[in-house]
Amino acid sequence: QWVDRAAIVGSLIEHVNTFDLSSVTVTDLEQLAFSRVTDALRPPASVKLTLRGRTVVATGRASHEWLVNAKRIAPGIQHVEGVDLSGVADEDQQRFDAAIARLNSRTIFYADNKAELPLAQARQLGQLIVDARDIARSGKALGRTVRIEIVGHSDTQQEKLAEQLSQNRANEMLKELIAQGIPGDWLTATGKGNTQPYQRKPGDPPFASSRRVEFRVIVNQAVRR
């Protein structure tokens, strides 16, 4: 640290052309490396830095933005042989992946011949809106966009009526998500009629049926940052 300070101060001294520190032995290079990395990267409290020789190892979790900046800055830090960021989890990526998995598993069931959002499933509707918002927020941080396909279904035997009813269910869900702040250009609504009957699973509610809306999230390529 003294060598660092001396080099800075020496360059500011008037009437001195050169300030040669090459013969000075640095006795705390490891600590110097650690200090340099800490000052340059400014890790959040959730990231722990440790020394391995003159390599600084980071562990913990951080935002995607911090990781991007850290990877950009690290190669230019003096007196450091390397900065290992592989042990830092990307919080935004984890939140993004978890929200997508939850939304892909959501199913909203409807009353017979109804397309209106079912008030009886207000809790499930609230949860899927939270998922969609998490995807939007985390996706923005990651530079990712998604397409959320809203797929409506029906069990009505008349084919044309089934197609219209399933489409109406998907359309009503799309309107609700837009009203809740989800970007409209991320959403598509499709009706499948009665072509894909629901297969009941253990733990399904008693009202589970083919009268439903499901979701499929398709992730677009990341925008380069």
MIDOSE-1310 file (N, C-alpha, C; in nm, 2 decimals, decimal comma, always signed):
residues 225
qwvd	+0,08/-0,12/+0,00/+0,00/+0,00/+0,00/+0,09/+0,13/+0,00; +0,20/+0,12/+0,07/+0,29/+0,23/+0,07/+0,34/+0,26/-0,06; +0,38/+0,15/-0,14/+0,43/+0,17/-0,27/+0,32/+0,24/-0,36; +0,20/+0,20/-0,35/+0,09/+0,26/-0,43/+0,08/+0,41/-0,40
raai	+0,08/+0,44/-0,27/+0,07/+0,58/-0,23/+0,19/+0,66/-0,28; +0,31/+0,60/-0,26/+0,43/+0,67/-0,30/+0,43/+0,70/-0,45; +0,39/+0,60/-0,53/+0,38/+0,62/-0,67/+0,29/+0,74/-0,71; +0,18/+0,75/-0,64/+0,08/+0,86/-0,67/+0,14/+0,99/-0,63
vgsl	+0,19/+1,00/-0,50/+0,25/+1,12/-0,45/+0,37/+1,16/-0,53; +0,45/+1,07/-0,56/+0,58/+1,10/-0,64/+0,55/+1,17/-0,77; +0,44/+1,13/-0,84/+0,41/+1,18/-0,97/+0,36/+1,33/-0,95; +0,33/+1,37/-0,83/+0,28/+1,51/-0,81/+0,38/+1,60/-0,76
iehv	+0,50/+1,55/-0,72/+0,60/+1,64/-0,66/+0,66/+1,73/-0,77; +0,67/+1,86/-0,74/+0,72/+1,95/-0,84/+0,87/+1,94/-0,85; +0,93/+1,97/-0,97/+1,07/+1,97/-1,00/+1,13/+1,83/-0,99; +1,05/+1,73/-0,99/+1,11/+1,59/-0,99/+1,06/+1,53/-1,12
ntfd	+1,16/+1,49/-1,21/+1,13/+1,43/-1,34/+1,09/+1,28/-1,32; +1,16/+1,21/-1,24/+1,12/+1,07/-1,22/+1,12/+1,03/-1,07; +1,05/+0,93/-1,04/+1,04/+0,88/-0,90/+1,05/+0,73/-0,91; +1,17/+0,68/-0,90/+1,19/+0,54/-0,93/+1,17/+0,45/-0,80
lssv	+1,07/+0,37/-0,81/+1,04/+0,28/-0,69/+1,07/+0,13/-0,73; +1,15/+0,11/-0,84/+1,17/-0,03/-0,88/+1,25/-0,11/-0,79; +1,33/-0,05/-0,70/+1,41/-0,12/-0,61/+1,35/-0,15/-0,48; +1,23/-0,10/-0,46/+1,15/-0,12/-0,34/+1,08/-0,25/-0,34
tvtd	+1,10/-0,33/-0,24/+1,04/-0,47/-0,23/+0,90/-0,45/-0,17; +0,80/-0,50/-0,24/+0,67/-0,50/-0,18/+0,65/-0,62/-0,09; +0,62/-0,60/+0,03/+0,62/-0,71/+0,13/+0,47/-0,77/+0,15; +0,38/-0,69/+0,10/+0,24/-0,73/+0,13/+0,16/-0,74/-0,01
leql	+0,22/-0,80/-0,11/+0,15/-0,81/-0,24/+0,02/-0,87/-0,23; +0,00/-0,98/-0,15/-0,12/-1,04/-0,14/-0,23/-0,95/-0,08; -0,19/-0,88/+0,02/-0,29/-0,79/+0,08/-0,32/-0,67/-0,01; -0,21/-0,63/-0,09/-0,23/-0,52/-0,18/-0,33/-0,57/-0,29
afsr	-0,32/-0,69/-0,34/-0,41/-0,74/-0,44/-0,55/-0,74/-0,38; -0,57/-0,78/-0,26/-0,70/-0,79/-0,20/-0,76/-0,65/-0,19; -0,68/-0,55/-0,15/-0,73/-0,41/-0,13/-0,76/-0,36/-0,27; -0,68/-0,38/-0,37/-0,71/-0,34/-0,50/-0,84/-0,39/-0,56
vtda	-0,86/-0,52/-0,54/-0,99/-0,58/-0,59/-1,11/-0,52/-0,51; -1,10/-0,51/-0,38/-1,21/-0,45/-0,30/-1,24/-0,31/-0,34; -1,14/-0,23/-0,36/-1,16/-0,09/-0,40/-1,22/-0,08/-0,54; -1,17/-0,17/-0,63/-1,22/-0,16/-0,77/-1,36/-0,21/-0,79
lrpp	-1,39/-0,33/-0,72/-1,51/-0,40/-0,75/-1,63/-0,35/-0,66; -1,59/-0,30/-0,54/-1,69/-0,26/-0,44/-1,80/-0,36/-0,43; -1,77/-0,48/-0,38/-1,87/-0,59/-0,37/-1,98/-0,56/-0,27; -2,10/-0,61/-0,30/-2,21/-0,59/-0,20/-2,18/-0,68/-0,08
asvk	-2,26/-0,65/+0,02/-2,24/-0,73/+0,15/-2,26/-0,88/+0,13; -2,34/-0,91/+0,03/-2,37/-1,06/+0,01/-2,25/-1,13/-0,06; -2,15/-1,06/-0,10/-2,03/-1,12/-0,17/-1,91/-1,12/-0,07; -1,85/-1,23/-0,05/-1,73/-1,24/+0,03/-1,61/-1,26/-0,05
ltlr	-1,50/-1,19/-0,03/-1,37/-1,20/-0,10/-1,27/-1,27/-0,01; -1,20/-1,36/-0,06/-1,09/-1,43/+0,01/-0,97/-1,44/-0,08; -0,85/-1,45/-0,02/-0,73/-1,46/-0,09/-0,68/-1,60/-0,11; -0,63/-1,63/-0,23/-0,57/-1,75/-0,26/-0,44/-1,72/-0,34
grtv	-0,33/-1,69/-0,26/-0,21/-1,64/-0,32/-0,24/-1,49/-0,36; -0,22/-1,46/-0,49/-0,25/-1,33/-0,54/-0,38/-1,33/-0,62; -0,45/-1,44/-0,61/-0,58/-1,45/-0,67/-0,69/-1,43/-0,57; -0,78/-1,34/-0,61/-0,90/-1,31/-0,52/-1,02/-1,39/-0,56
vatg	-1,07/-1,47/-0,46/-1,19/-1,56/-0,49/-1,31/-1,49/-0,43; -1,41/-1,48/-0,51/-1,54/-1,42/-0,47/-1,64/-1,53/-0,45; -1,72/-1,53/-0,35/-1,83/-1,62/-0,33/-1,95/-1,54/-0,28; -2,07/-1,60/-0,29/-2,19/-1,54/-0,24/-2,29/-1,52/-0,36
rash	-2,36/-1,41/-0,35/-2,46/-1,38/-0,46/-2,46/-1,23/-0,48; -2,49/-1,19/-0,61/-2,49/-1,05/-0,64/-2,59/-1,03/-0,76; -2,62/-0,90/-0,79/-2,70/-0,87/-0,90/-2,63/-0,90/-1,03; -2,70/-0,92/-1,14/-2,64/-0,94/-1,27/-2,56/-0,82/-1,31
ewlv	-2,60/-0,70/-1,28/-2,53/-0,58/-1,32/-2,39/-0,58/-1,25; -2,39/-0,61/-1,12/-2,26/-0,61/-1,05/-2,16/-0,72/-1,11; -2,21/-0,83/-1,14/-2,13/-0,94/-1,20/-2,08/-0,89/-1,34; -2,16/-0,83/-1,42/-2,12/-0,78/-1,55/-2,00/-0,68/-1,54
nakr	-2,02/-0,59/-1,45/-1,92/-0,48/-1,42/-1,79/-0,54/-1,36; -1,81/-0,64/-1,27/-1,69/-0,70/-1,21/-1,61/-0,78/-1,31; -1,67/-0,85/-1,40/-1,60/-0,92/-1,51/-1,53/-0,83/-1,61; -1,59/-0,71/-1,62/-1,52/-0,61/-1,71/-1,40/-0,54/-1,65
iapg	-1,42/-0,51/-1,52/-1,31/-0,44/-1,45/-1,20/-0,53/-1,40; -1,22/-0,65/-1,36/-1,12/-0,74/-1,30/-0,99/-0,75/-1,38; -1,00/-0,77/-1,51/-0,87/-0,80/-1,58/-0,77/-0,68/-1,58; -0,82/-0,56/-1,55/-0,74/-0,44/-1,55/-0,68/-0,40/-1,41
iqhv	-0,71/-0,48/-1,31/-0,66/-0,45/-1,17/-0,52/-0,49/-1,15; -0,43/-0,39/-1,11/-0,29/-0,42/-1,10/-0,26/-0,50/-0,97; -0,15/-0,57/-0,98/-0,10/-0,66/-0,87/-0,19/-0,77/-0,84; -0,28/-0,81/-0,93/-0,37/-0,92/-0,91/-0,35/-1,02/-1,02
egvd	-0,32/-1,15/-0,98/-0,31/-1,25/-1,08/-0,44/-1,30/-1,14; -0,55/-1,29/-1,07/-0,68/-1,33/-1,12/-0,79/-1,30/-1,02; -0,91/-1,28/-1,07/-1,03/-1,27/-0,98/-1,12/-1,38/-1,02; -1,15/-1,47/-0,93/-1,24/-1,58/-0,96/-1,38/-1,55/-0,91
lsgv	-1,47/-1,53/-1,01/-1,61/-1,49/-0,98/-1,70/-1,61/-0,99; -1,65/-1,73/-1,02/-1,74/-1,84/-1,05/-1,82/-1,88/-0,93; -1,78/-1,84/-0,81/-1,86/-1,88/-0,69/-1,97/-1,78/-0,65; -1,99/-1,68/-0,74/-2,10/-1,58/-0,71/-2,22/-1,61/-0,79
aded	-2,33/-1,64/-0,73/-2,46/-1,67/-0,79/-2,52/-1,54/-0,84; -2,58/-1,55/-0,96/-2,64/-1,43/-1,02/-2,79/-1,43/-0,97; -2,82/-1,33/-0,88/-2,95/-1,33/-0,82/-3,06/-1,31/-0,92; -3,03/-1,22/-1,02/-3,14/-1,19/-1,12/-3,17/-1,31/-1,21
qqrf	-3,06/-1,39/-1,24/-3,08/-1,51/-1,32/-3,16/-1,62/-1,24; -3,12/-1,63/-1,11/-3,20/-1,73/-1,03/-3,34/-1,69/-1,02; -3,37/-1,56/-1,00/-3,51/-1,52/-0,98/-3,58/-1,53/-1,11; -3,52/-1,51/-1,22/-3,58/-1,52/-1,36/-3,61/-1,67/-1,38
daai	-3,52/-1,76/-1,36/-3,54/-1,90/-1,39/-3,65/-1,96/-1,30; -3,65/-1,92/-1,17/-3,75/-1,97/-1,07/-3,89/-1,92/-1,11; -3,90/-1,79/-1,15/-4,03/-1,74/-1,19/-4,09/-1,80/-1,31; -4,00/-1,83/-1,41/-4,04/-1,90/-1,53/-4,09/-2,04/-1,50
arln	-4,02/-2,11/-1,42/-4,06/-2,25/-1,38/-4,20/-2,25/-1,31; -4,22/-2,15/-1,22/-4,35/-2,14/-1,16/-4,46/-2,11/-1,25; -4,44/-2,01/-1,34/-4,55/-1,97/-1,43/-4,58/-2,08/-1,53; -4,47/-2,16/-1,58/-4,50/-2,27/-1,67/-4,58/-2,38/-1,60
srti	-4,58/-2,38/-1,47/-4,66/-2,49/-1,40/-4,80/-2,44/-1,36; -4,83/-2,32/-1,38/-4,96/-2,26/-1,34/-5,07/-2,31/-1,43; -5,19/-2,34/-1,37/-5,31/-2,37/-1,45/-5,43/-2,30/-1,38; -5,50/-2,22/-1,46/-5,62/-2,16/-1,40/-5,75/-2,23/-1,46
fyad	-5,83/-2,28/-1,38/-5,95/-2,35/-1,42/-6,08/-2,26/-1,42; -6,17/-2,30/-1,51/-6,28/-2,21/-1,54/-6,41/-2,29/-1,52; -6,52/-2,21/-1,49/-6,65/-2,27/-1,48/-6,70/-2,31/-1,62; -6,80/-2,40/-1,63/-6,85/-2,44/-1,76/-6,91/-2,33/-1,84
nkae	-6,86/-2,32/-1,96/-6,91/-2,22/-2,06/-6,88/-2,08/-2,02; -6,78/-2,06/-1,93/-6,74/-1,92/-1,89/-6,60/-1,89/-1,93; -6,58/-1,76/-1,97/-6,45/-1,71/-2,01/-6,40/-1,61/-1,91; -6,48/-1,56/-1,81/-6,44/-1,46/-1,72/-6,34/-1,52/-1,62
lpla	-6,25/-1,44/-1,57/-6,15/-1,48/-1,47/-6,22/-1,53/-1,35; -6,19/-1,65/-1,31/-6,27/-1,71/-1,19/-6,23/-1,65/-1,06; -6,32/-1,59/-0,99/-6,30/-1,53/-0,86/-6,26/-1,63/-0,76; -6,31/-1,75/-0,78/-6,27/-1,86/-0,68/-6,13/-1,89/-0,68
qarq	-6,05/-1,85/-0,78/-5,91/-1,88/-0,79/-5,83/-1,75/-0,78; -5,88/-1,65/-0,70/-5,81/-1,53/-0,69/-5,67/-1,54/-0,64; -5,65/-1,64/-0,55/-5,51/-1,66/-0,49/-5,42/-1,70/-0,60; -5,46/-1,80/-0,69/-5,38/-1,85/-0,79/-5,35/-1,74/-0,90
lgql	-5,45/-1,66/-0,92/-5,44/-1,55/-1,02/-5,33/-1,45/-0,96; -5,34/-1,42/-0,83/-5,24/-1,33/-0,77/-5,10/-1,39/-0,78; -5,08/-1,52/-0,76/-4,95/-1,58/-0,77/-4,89/-1,57/-0,91; -4,98/-1,60/-1,01/-4,92/-1,60/-1,15/-4,89/-1,46/-1,19
ivda	-4,96/-1,36/-1,14/-4,92/-1,22/-1,17/-4,79/-1,18/-1,11; -4,77/-1,23/-0,99/-4,64/-1,21/-0,92/-4,53/-1,27/-1,00; -4,55/-1,39/-1,05/-4,45/-1,46/-1,13/-4,42/-1,38/-1,26; -4,53/-1,33/-1,33/-4,51/-1,26/-1,45/-4,43/-1,13/-1,43
rdia	-4,46/-1,06/-1,32/-4,39/-0,94/-1,28/-4,24/-0,97/-1,25; -4,21/-1,08/-1,18/-4,08/-1,12/-1,15/-4,00/-1,15/-1,28; -4,06/-1,21/-1,37/-4,00/-1,24/-1,50/-3,97/-1,11/-1,57; -4,06/-1,01/-1,57/-4,04/-0,89/-1,64/-3,92/-0,81/-1,57
rsgk	-3,92/-0,80/-1,44/-3,82/-0,73/-1,37/-3,68/-0,79/-1,39; -3,67/-0,92/-1,37/-3,54/-0,99/-1,38/-3,50/-1,00/-1,52; -3,59/-1,01/-1,61/-3,55/-1,01/-1,75/-3,49/-0,88/-1,80; -3,55/-0,77/-1,75/-3,49/-0,64/-1,78/-3,35/-0,63/-1,73
algr	-3,32/-0,67/-1,60/-3,19/-0,67/-1,55/-3,09/-0,75/-1,63; -3,14/-0,86/-1,68/-3,05/-0,96/-1,76/-3,04/-0,92/-1,90; -3,12/-0,82/-1,95/-3,12/-0,79/-2,09/-3,19/-0,90/-2,17; -3,29/-0,96/-2,11/-3,36/-1,07/-2,18/-3,50/-1,03/-2,20
tvri	-3,56/-1,08/-2,30/-3,71/-1,06/-2,32/-3,77/-1,20/-2,34; -3,90/-1,21/-2,31/-3,96/-1,34/-2,32/-4,09/-1,33/-2,40; -4,14/-1,44/-2,44/-4,28/-1,44/-2,49/-4,36/-1,54/-2,40; -4,46/-1,48/-2,35/-4,55/-1,56/-2,26/-4,67/-1,60/-2,34
eivg	-4,68/-1,73/-2,37/-4,79/-1,78/-2,45/-4,90/-1,82/-2,35; -5,02/-1,76/-2,37/-5,14/-1,79/-2,28/-5,22/-1,88/-2,37; -5,24/-2,00/-2,32/-5,31/-2,10/-2,40/-5,44/-2,14/-2,33; -5,55/-2,12/-2,40/-5,69/-2,15/-2,35/-5,73/-2,28/-2,40
hsdt	-5,82/-2,35/-2,32/-5,87/-2,48/-2,35/-6,02/-2,49/-2,31; -6,09/-2,58/-2,37/-6,23/-2,60/-2,34/-6,26/-2,75/-2,35; -6,37/-2,79/-2,28/-6,42/-2,93/-2,30/-6,55/-2,94/-2,37; -6,60/-2,82/-2,43/-6,72/-2,82/-2,50/-6,71/-2,91/-2,63
qqek	-6,81/-2,99/-2,65/-6,80/-3,09/-2,76/-6,82/-3,02/-2,90; -6,89/-2,92/-2,91/-6,91/-2,85/-3,04/-6,78/-2,78/-3,07; -6,72/-2,82/-3,18/-6,58/-2,77/-3,22/-6,57/-2,62/-3,23; -6,66/-2,56/-3,30/-6,65/-2,41/-3,32/-6,67/-2,34/-3,19
laeq	-6,76/-2,38/-3,11/-6,79/-2,32/-2,98/-6,67/-2,34/-2,89; -6,61/-2,46/-2,89/-6,49/-2,49/-2,81/-6,38/-2,40/-2,84; -6,35/-2,38/-2,97/-6,24/-2,29/-3,02/-6,27/-2,15/-2,97; -6,39/-2,10/-2,99/-6,42/-1,96/-2,95/-6,40/-1,94/-2,80
lsqn	-6,46/-2,04/-2,72/-6,45/-2,03/-2,58/-6,31/-2,03/-2,52; -6,23/-2,12/-2,58/-6,09/-2,13/-2,54/-6,01/-2,00/-2,57; -6,04/-1,95/-2,69/-5,97/-1,82/-2,73/-6,02/-1,71/-2,64; -6,14/-1,70/-2,60/-6,19/-1,60/-2,51/-6,13/-1,60/-2,38
rane	-6,11/-1,73/-2,33/-6,04/-1,74/-2,20/-5,90/-1,69/-2,20; -5,83/-1,72/-2,31/-5,69/-1,67/-2,33/-5,69/-1,52/-2,34; -5,78/-1,47/-2,42/-5,79/-1,32/-2,44/-5,81/-1,25/-2,30; -5,90/-1,30/-2,22/-5,93/-1,24/-2,09/-5,81/-1,24/-2,00
mlke	-5,73/-1,35/-2,00/-5,61/-1,36/-1,92/-5,51/-1,26/-1,97; -5,50/-1,24/-2,11/-5,40/-1,15/-2,16/-5,44/-1,01/-2,12; -5,56/-0,97/-2,12/-5,60/-0,84/-2,08/-5,57/-0,81/-1,93; -5,59/-0,91/-1,85/-5,56/-0,90/-1,71/-5,41/-0,88/-1,68
liaq	-5,33/-0,95/-1,75/-5,18/-0,94/-1,73/-5,13/-0,80/-1,78; -5,19/-0,75/-1,89/-5,15/-0,62/-1,94/-5,20/-0,51/-1,83; -5,32/-0,53/-1,78/-5,37/-0,44/-1,68/-5,28/-0,44/-1,55; -5,21/-0,55/-1,53/-5,12/-0,56/-1,41/-4,98/-0,52/-1,44
gipg	-4,96/-0,46/-1,56/-4,83/-0,41/-1,59/-4,73/-0,49/-1,67; -4,78/-0,61/-1,72/-4,69/-0,69/-1,80/-4,69/-0,64/-1,94; -4,57/-0,62/-2,00/-4,56/-0,57/-2,14/-4,65/-0,65/-2,24; -4,74/-0,57/-2,31/-4,83/-0,64/-2,40/-4,75/-0,71/-2,51
dwlt	-4,64/-0,66/-2,55/-4,56/-0,72/-2,66/-4,49/-0,85/-2,62; -4,50/-0,88/-2,49/-4,45/-1,01/-2,44/-4,55/-1,12/-2,45; -4,68/-1,09/-2,47/-4,79/-1,18/-2,45/-4,86/-1,22/-2,58; -4,89/-1,35/-2,59/-4,98/-1,39/-2,70/-5,09/-1,48/-2,64
atgk	-5,20/-1,48/-2,71/-5,32/-1,56/-2,66/-5,36/-1,65/-2,77; -5,37/-1,78/-2,73/-5,41/-1,88/-2,83/-5,52/-1,97/-2,77; -5,62/-2,00/-2,85/-5,72/-2,10/-2,81/-5,70/-2,24/-2,88; -5,70/-2,34/-2,80/-5,68/-2,48/-2,86/-5,81/-2,56/-2,86
gntq	-5,92/-2,49/-2,83/-6,05/-2,57/-2,84/-6,05/-2,68/-2,74; -6,10/-2,80/-2,79/-6,11/-2,92/-2,71/-6,01/-3,02/-2,75; -5,90/-2,98/-2,82/-5,81/-3,07/-2,88/-5,70/-3,13/-2,78; -5,69/-3,07/-2,66/-5,59/-3,11/-2,56/-5,66/-3,13/-2,42
pyqr	-5,73/-3,24/-2,41/-5,79/-3,27/-2,28/-5,69/-3,27/-2,16; -5,74/-3,23/-2,05/-5,65/-3,22/-1,93/-5,63/-3,35/-1,87; -5,51/-3,38/-1,83/-5,48/-3,51/-1,76/-5,46/-3,48/-1,61; -5,55/-3,53/-1,53/-5,54/-3,50/-1,39/-5,42/-3,55/-1,33
kpgd	-5,37/-3,48/-1,23/-5,25/-3,51/-1,15/-5,28/-3,52/-1,01; -5,20/-3,60/-0,93/-5,22/-3,61/-0,79/-5,21/-3,47/-0,73; -5,30/-3,44/-0,64/-5,29/-3,30/-0,57/-5,38/-3,20/-0,64; -5,44/-3,23/-0,76/-5,52/-3,14/-0,83/-5,64/-3,10/-0,75
ppfa	-5,69/-2,98/-0,76/-5,82/-2,95/-0,69/-5,94/-3,02/-0,75; -6,04/-3,04/-0,68/-6,16/-3,12/-0,73/-6,22/-3,06/-0,86; -6,20/-2,92/-0,88/-6,26/-2,86/-0,99/-6,17/-2,86/-1,11; -6,05/-2,93/-1,11/-5,96/-2,94/-1,22/-6,03/-3,00/-1,34
ssrr	-6,02/-2,94/-1,46/-6,08/-3,00/-1,57/-6,01/-2,94/-1,70; -6,06/-2,98/-1,81/-6,01/-2,93/-1,94/-6,05/-2,78/-1,96; -6,14/-2,73/-1,88/-6,18/-2,58/-1,89/-6,07/-2,50/-1,82; -5,97/-2,46/-1,90/-5,85/-2,41/-1,83/-5,77/-2,31/-1,92
vefr	-5,68/-2,24/-1,86/-5,57/-2,16/-1,92/-5,44/-2,20/-1,87; -5,34/-2,23/-1,96/-5,21/-2,26/-1,92/-5,11/-2,16/-1,98; -4,98/-2,17/-1,94/-4,88/-2,07/-1,98/-4,76/-2,14/-2,02; -4,69/-2,08/-2,12/-4,57/-2,13/-2,17/-4,48/-2,01/-2,19
vivn	-4,36/-2,01/-2,13/-4,27/-1,90/-2,14/-4,15/-1,94/-2,23; -4,13/-1,86/-2,33/-4,02/-1,88/-2,43/-3,92/-1,76/-2,41; -3,80/-1,79/-2,38/-3,70/-1,69/-2,35/-3,62/-1,66/-2,48; -3,62/-1,53/-2,51/-3,54/-1,48/-2,63/-3,39/-1,47/-2,59
qavr	-3,31/-1,45/-2,69/-3,17/-1,44/-2,67/-3,13/-1,32/-2,59; -3,03/-1,32/-2,51/-2,98/-1,21/-2,43/-2,93/-1,10/-2,52; -2,96/-0,97/-2,48/-2,91/-0,86/-2,55/-2,77/-0,84/-2,50; -2,67/-0,82/-2,59/-2,53/-0,80/-2,55/-2,52/-0,67/-2,47
r	-2,44/-0,68/-2,36/-2,42/-0,56/-2,27/-2,27/-0,53/-2,27
